[in-house]
Amino acid sequence: FIYQADHVRIVIEVQDDAEQMGLKTLLGLVTGLESNEFTIQVSQGGQAIATTSVDEIGNFIIPHLSPGHYKLILAGPNMEIHVQSLPV
């Protein structure tokens, strides 16, 4: 999946979770960020499921997700990007 807001692009690949059968892992890359002080949060039904930092080159990993639709938020200094429905 590829999502773009202005100059920021979020590329996400969904894979089978290597540790837990039946679950999924999100592998992501964010480009166009001006700093490395960003976090990714996924939520479902209004409840946060997982939060992780975006590393210095823009990568993030969120393992152990049940299949379904999630909301994803990229948050950092003076900016938030919301992906309302991410199929996993």
C-alpha positions as CSV (number, residue, x, y, z in Angstrom):
1,F,0.0,0.0,0.0
2,I,1.2,3.5,-0.8
3,Y,-0.2,6.6,0.9
4,Q,0.9,10.2,0.2
5,A,0.2,13.5,1.9
6,D,2.1,16.5,0.4
7,H,5.8,15.5,0.4
8,V,5.4,12.6,2.8
9,R,5.0,9.1,1.5
10,I,4.1,6.0,3.6
11,V,4.8,2.6,1.9
12,I,3.4,-0.4,3.8
13,E,3.7,-4.2,3.1
14,V,1.7,-6.7,5.1
15,Q,3.3,-10.1,5.7
16,D,2.5,-13.2,7.7
17,D,3.9,-12.9,11.2
18,A,7.0,-15.1,11.4
19,E,6.4,-15.8,15.1
20,Q,2.7,-16.3,15.5
21,M,0.7,-18.2,12.9
22,G,-2.5,-16.4,11.7
23,L,-1.2,-13.0,12.7
24,K,0.3,-10.3,10.4
25,T,3.2,-7.9,10.5
26,L,3.3,-4.4,9.0
27,L,6.6,-3.4,7.4
28,G,6.8,0.2,6.5
29,L,8.9,3.0,5.0
30,V,8.2,6.7,5.4
31,T,10.0,9.1,3.1
32,G,9.9,12.9,3.0
33,L,10.2,13.5,6.7
34,E,12.3,16.4,8.0
35,S,13.3,14.7,11.2
36,N,13.4,11.3,12.8
37,E,11.2,12.2,15.7
38,F,8.1,10.4,14.3
39,T,5.9,7.6,15.7
40,I,3.4,5.2,14.1
41,Q,0.3,4.2,15.9
42,V,-2.3,1.6,14.8
43,S,-5.7,1.5,16.4
44,Q,-8.9,-0.5,16.0
45,G,-12.3,0.5,17.3
46,G,-10.9,3.7,18.8
47,Q,-8.3,1.7,20.9
48,A,-4.6,1.9,20.4
49,I,-3.2,-1.5,19.5
50,A,0.5,-0.7,18.9
51,T,2.9,2.2,18.7
52,T,6.4,2.3,17.4
53,S,9.1,4.8,16.4
54,V,10.1,5.4,12.8
55,D,13.9,4.8,12.7
56,E,16.5,7.2,11.3
57,I,16.1,6.0,7.7
58,G,12.3,5.9,7.8
59,N,11.6,2.2,8.6
60,F,9.1,0.8,11.0
61,I,7.8,-2.7,12.0
62,I,4.6,-3.6,13.8
63,P,4.2,-7.3,14.4
64,H,1.5,-9.5,15.9
65,L,-1.6,-7.9,14.3
66,S,-4.9,-9.8,13.9
67,P,-6.3,-9.6,10.3
68,G,-8.7,-6.7,10.0
69,H,-8.9,-3.0,9.3
70,Y,-6.9,-0.5,11.3
71,K,-6.4,3.2,11.6
72,L,-2.8,4.3,11.2
73,I,-1.4,7.6,12.5
74,L,2.0,9.0,11.6
75,A,2.8,11.6,14.3
76,G,5.7,14.0,14.7
77,P,6.7,17.6,15.3
78,N,3.9,19.8,14.1
79,M,2.3,17.1,11.9
80,E,0.0,14.1,11.9
81,I,-1.1,12.0,8.9
82,H,-4.1,9.7,9.4
83,V,-4.8,6.6,7.2
84,Q,-8.4,5.9,8.1
85,S,-8.7,2.3,7.0
86,L,-5.6,0.1,6.5
87,P,-6.5,-3.5,5.6
88,V,-4.3,-6.0,7.3
